[in-house]
Amino acid sequence: MKPRARLDRARQLLDTPPPAPLAGQLAVEVPADRPPRVCGHGNPRCGAVPVRPYPCGPRCNEHQPSITHPFHRRPQ
């Protein structure tokens, strides 16, 4: 298949309308009243907001993993 034919085929697929929803298919409603994430560092927890997600849990700017772990030091 030539590149031009591929582009024409892709345009046709993008221009077709989406299929009609089937009976019983509904959009899932996600509750918007979830509490905000707080920093999970320390005992008792820091509790700062806003936080960023990290593999070790949500952390604020002061407790980012690069600062708290000695093997991940920032270059100075």
N, CA, C and O atoms as a DFTB+ gen file, in Angstrom:
304 C
 N C O
     1  1       0.847      -1.169       0.000
     2  2       0.000       0.000       0.000
     3  2       0.899       1.241       0.000
     4  3       1.838       1.329       0.791
     5  1       0.618       2.167      -0.861
     6  2       1.421       3.370      -0.986
     7  2       1.098       4.351       0.148
     8  3       0.006       4.313       0.714
     9  1       2.051       5.225       0.475
    10  2       1.813       6.183       1.567
    11  2       0.582       7.053       1.342
    12  3      -0.163       7.332       2.281
    13  1       0.368       7.477       0.106
    14  2      -0.802       8.324      -0.164
    15  2      -2.091       7.546       0.085
    16  3      -3.045       8.095       0.637
    17  1      -2.131       6.282      -0.311
    18  2      -3.319       5.456      -0.093
    19  2      -3.547       5.241       1.407
    20  3      -4.687       5.220       1.872
    21  1      -2.451       5.081       2.158
    22  2      -2.589       4.934       3.610
    23  2      -3.202       6.179       4.238
    24  3      -4.084       6.086       5.092
    25  1      -2.723       7.354       3.804
    26  2      -3.265       8.599       4.337
    27  2      -4.741       8.754       3.988
    28  3      -5.538       9.170       4.828
    29  1      -5.112       8.418       2.742
    30  2      -6.520       8.499       2.351
    31  2      -7.375       7.560       3.178
    32  3      -8.480       7.919       3.585
    33  1      -6.874       6.363       3.430
    34  2      -7.614       5.385       4.251
    35  2      -7.756       5.884       5.686
    36  3      -8.817       5.737       6.291
    37  1      -6.692       6.475       6.235
    38  2      -6.746       7.003       7.592
    39  2      -7.738       8.158       7.680
    40  3      -8.473       8.274       8.661
    41  1      -7.761       9.017       6.652
    42  2      -8.716      10.130       6.648
    43  2     -10.142       9.620       6.599
    44  3     -11.018      10.167       7.269
    45  1     -10.391       8.572       5.812
    46  2     -11.730       7.995       5.741
    47  2     -12.153       7.447       7.093
    48  3     -13.291       7.643       7.519
    49  1     -11.231       6.754       7.774
    50  2     -11.565       6.191       9.082
    51  2     -11.848       7.288      10.103
    52  3     -12.738       7.140      10.941
    53  1     -11.097       8.387      10.038
    54  2     -11.309       9.479      10.981
    55  2     -12.585      10.256      10.693
    56  3     -13.183      10.825      11.607
    57  1     -13.010      10.287       9.430
    58  2     -14.211      11.031       9.063
    59  2     -15.503      10.272       9.341
    60  3     -16.569      10.885       9.388
    61  1     -15.436       8.968       9.524
    62  2     -16.656       8.206       9.784
    63  2     -17.149       8.507      11.200
    64  3     -16.340       8.609      12.122
    65  1     -18.454       8.649      11.384
    66  2     -18.981       8.935      12.725
    67  2     -18.814       7.721      13.642
    68  3     -18.752       6.589      13.162
    69  1     -18.742       7.945      14.948
    70  2     -18.609       6.808      15.864
    71  2     -19.875       5.961      15.867
    72  3     -20.950       6.470      15.549
    73  1     -19.776       4.691      16.216
    74  2     -20.969       3.831      16.229
    75  2     -21.938       4.269      17.328
    76  3     -21.546       4.866      18.331
    77  1     -23.185       3.961      17.109
    78  2     -24.212       4.302      18.100
    79  2     -23.996       3.462      19.360
    80  3     -23.600       2.300      19.263
    81  1     -24.251       4.034      20.540
    82  2     -24.062       3.249      21.764
    83  2     -25.074       2.106      21.844
    84  3     -26.215       2.235      21.401
    85  1     -24.640       1.004      22.410
    86  2     -25.507      -0.153      22.575
    87  2     -26.398       0.032      23.794
    88  3     -26.087       0.824      24.684
    89  1     -27.482      -0.682      23.833
    90  2     -28.375      -0.617      24.982
    91  2     -27.637      -1.119      26.215
    92  3     -27.000      -2.171      26.172
    93  1     -27.719      -0.382      27.299
    94  2     -27.057      -0.780      28.528
    95  2     -25.696      -0.144      28.718
    96  3     -25.107      -0.265      29.792
    97  1     -25.180       0.532      27.698
    98  2     -23.895       1.203      27.842
    99  2     -24.128       2.622      28.340
   100  3     -24.796       3.422      27.685
   101  1     -23.575       2.921      29.498
   102  2     -23.692       4.261      30.056
   103  2     -22.314       4.743      30.472
   104  3     -21.425       3.948      30.775
   105  1     -22.157       6.030      30.480
   106  2     -20.903       6.597      30.967
   107  2     -20.846       6.428      32.479
   108  3     -21.854       6.598      33.166
   109  1     -19.692       6.100      32.985
   110  2     -19.527       5.917      34.422
   111  2     -19.384       7.274      35.074
   112  3     -18.581       8.097      34.635
   113  1     -20.155       7.512      36.114
   114  2     -20.074       8.771      36.835
   115  2     -19.009       8.648      37.913
   116  3     -19.076       7.763      38.766
   117  1     -18.038       9.531      37.869
   118  2     -16.964       9.540      38.848
   119  2     -17.292      10.625      39.870
   120  3     -17.494      11.780      39.494
   121  1     -17.349      10.281      41.139
   122  2     -17.675      11.314      42.123
   123  2     -16.594      12.393      42.170
   124  3     -15.402      12.092      42.217
   125  1     -17.027      13.646      42.157
   126  2     -16.086      14.763      42.144
   127  2     -15.727      15.219      43.554
   128  3     -14.870      16.088      43.716
   129  1     -16.351      14.661      44.555
   130  2     -16.125      15.130      45.922
   131  2     -15.087      14.290      46.661
   132  3     -15.193      14.082      47.870
   133  1     -14.065      13.801      45.915
   134  2     -12.974      13.076      46.565
   135  2     -12.128      14.048      47.361
   136  3     -11.913      15.177      46.919
   137  1     -11.647      13.646      48.512
   138  2     -10.770      14.553      49.258
   139  2      -9.448      14.729      48.525
   140  3      -9.008      13.808      47.837
   141  1      -8.805      15.880      48.649
   142  2      -7.531      16.088      47.947
   143  2      -6.441      15.206      48.529
   144  3      -6.477      14.860      49.709
   145  1      -5.473      14.843      47.699
   146  2      -4.339      14.048      48.174
   147  2      -3.449      14.933      49.036
   148  3      -3.267      16.118      48.758
   149  1      -2.902      14.338      50.080
   150  2      -2.012      15.068      50.972
   151  2      -0.671      14.348      51.040
   152  3      -0.580      13.164      50.717
   153  1       0.362      15.058      51.458
   154  2       1.701      14.487      51.553
   155  2       1.704      13.379      52.600
   156  3       1.228      13.576      53.717
   157  1       2.237      12.217      52.241
   158  2       2.250      11.077      53.142
   159  2       3.583      10.858      53.821
   160  3       3.859       9.750      54.282
   161  1       4.415      11.875      53.898
   162  2       5.747      11.727      54.481
   163  2       5.685      11.871      55.996
   164  3       4.995      12.750      56.513
   165  1       6.397      11.021      56.697
   166  2       6.561      11.155      58.135
   167  2       5.479      10.485      58.959
   168  3       4.491       9.972      58.435
   169  1       5.699      10.507      60.279
   170  2       4.733       9.974      61.231
   171  2       4.721      10.915      62.430
   172  3       5.631      10.811      63.252
   173  1       3.784      11.804      62.591
   174  2       2.546      11.969      61.824
   175  2       2.817      12.527      60.430
   176  3       3.868      13.110      60.164
   177  1       1.857      12.335      59.570
   178  2       2.034      12.738      58.180
   179  2       2.143      14.245      58.049
   180  3       1.602      15.000      58.857
   181  1       2.859      14.667      57.007
   182  2       3.061      16.086      56.711
   183  2       1.713      16.746      56.421
   184  3       1.395      17.783      57.004
   185  1       0.925      16.157      55.530
   186  2      -0.417      16.660      55.237
   187  2      -0.459      17.875      54.332
   188  3      -1.513      18.500      54.214
   189  1       0.641      18.239      53.686
   190  2       0.664      19.416      52.826
   191  2      -0.098      19.163      51.532
   192  3      -0.161      18.033      51.049
   193  1      -0.669      20.211      50.982
   194  2      -1.372      20.182      49.704
   195  2      -0.846      21.357      48.909
   196  3      -0.687      22.408      49.530
   197  1      -0.562      21.323      47.651
   198  2      -0.702      20.257      46.662
   199  2       0.471      19.289      46.699
   200  3       1.543      19.602      47.216
   201  1       0.246      18.121      46.147
   202  2       1.268      17.076      46.115
   203  2       1.410      16.535      44.699
   204  3       0.560      16.770      43.840
   205  1       2.508      15.802      44.470
   206  2       2.742      15.115      43.199
   207  2       2.788      13.615      43.475
   208  3       3.254      13.190      44.532
   209  1       2.301      12.807      42.519
   210  2       2.361      11.352      42.725
   211  2       3.759      10.807      42.480
   212  3       4.398      11.157      41.488
   213  1       4.233       9.958      43.372
   214  2       5.514       9.264      43.241
   215  2       5.271       7.794      43.568
   216  3       4.265       7.471      44.201
   217  1       6.169       6.888      43.152
   218  2       5.987       5.469      43.493
   219  2       5.917       5.222      45.001
   220  3       5.290       4.259      45.441
   221  1       6.545       6.073      45.782
   222  2       6.524       5.896      47.235
   223  2       5.315       6.576      47.872
   224  3       5.178       6.554      49.095
   225  1       4.445       7.174      47.079
   226  2       3.256       7.839      47.594
   227  2       3.273       9.317      47.264
   228  3       4.277       9.831      46.770
   229  1       2.167      10.014      47.531
   230  2       2.118      11.442      47.231
   231  2       3.068      12.226      48.130
   232  3       3.128      11.995      49.338
   233  1       3.814      13.160      47.526
   234  2       4.779      13.963      48.275
   235  2       4.662      15.437      47.896
   236  3       4.363      15.769      46.749
   237  1       4.901      16.322      48.873
   238  2       4.915      17.758      48.617
   239  2       6.295      18.156      48.091
   240  3       7.174      17.307      47.944
   241  1       6.483      19.446      47.808
   242  2       7.761      19.907      47.261
   243  2       8.904      19.703      48.241
   244  3      10.027      19.433      47.815
   245  1       8.660      19.822      49.523
   246  2       9.722      19.654      50.514
   247  2      10.160      18.200      50.664
   248  3      11.309      17.941      51.022
   249  1       9.273      17.253      50.398
   250  2       9.569      15.841      50.646
   251  2       9.639      15.018      49.366
   252  3       9.271      13.844      49.376
   253  1      10.100      15.601      48.273
   254  2      10.265      14.841      47.041
   255  2      11.311      13.757      47.262
   256  3      12.248      13.956      48.034
   257  1      11.169      12.621      46.600
   258  2      12.134      11.536      46.800
   259  2      13.578      11.948      46.523
   260  3      14.483      11.417      47.166
   261  1      13.830      12.855      45.609
   262  2      15.204      13.250      45.310
   263  2      15.844      13.989      46.481
   264  3      17.070      14.042      46.574
   265  1      15.050      14.553      47.363
   266  2      15.576      15.264      48.524
   267  2      15.673      14.324      49.731
   268  3      16.616      14.427      50.516
   269  1      14.717      13.420      49.884
   270  2      14.659      12.595      51.091
   271  2      15.583      11.394      51.049
   272  3      15.984      10.897      52.102
   273  1      15.934      10.909      49.859
   274  2      16.802       9.736      49.775
   275  2      18.244      10.159      49.490
   276  3      18.468      10.915      48.545
   277  1      19.216       9.710      50.255
   278  2      20.593      10.149      50.050
   279  2      21.191       9.684      48.730
   280  3      22.111      10.331      48.229
   281  1      20.703       8.580      48.140
   282  2      21.270       8.101      46.893
   283  2      20.698       8.818      45.683
   284  3      21.114       8.533      44.560
   285  1      19.769       9.729      45.866
   286  2      19.213      10.528      44.785
   287  2      19.468      12.010      45.066
   288  3      18.520      12.794      45.112
   289  1      20.687      12.395      45.250
   290  2      20.992      13.789      45.574
   291  2      20.983      14.647      44.340
   292  3      21.354      14.208      43.251
   293  1      20.555      15.877      44.521
   294  2      20.583      16.841      43.436
   295  2      22.004      17.329      43.228
   296  3      22.754      17.481      44.192
   297  1      22.381      17.577      41.986
   298  2      23.708      18.178      41.771
   299  2      23.696      19.623      42.270
   300  3      22.718      20.343      42.066
   301  1      24.773      20.046      42.918
   302  2      24.808      21.404      43.470
   303  2      25.806      22.266      42.760
   304  3      25.962      23.439      43.100
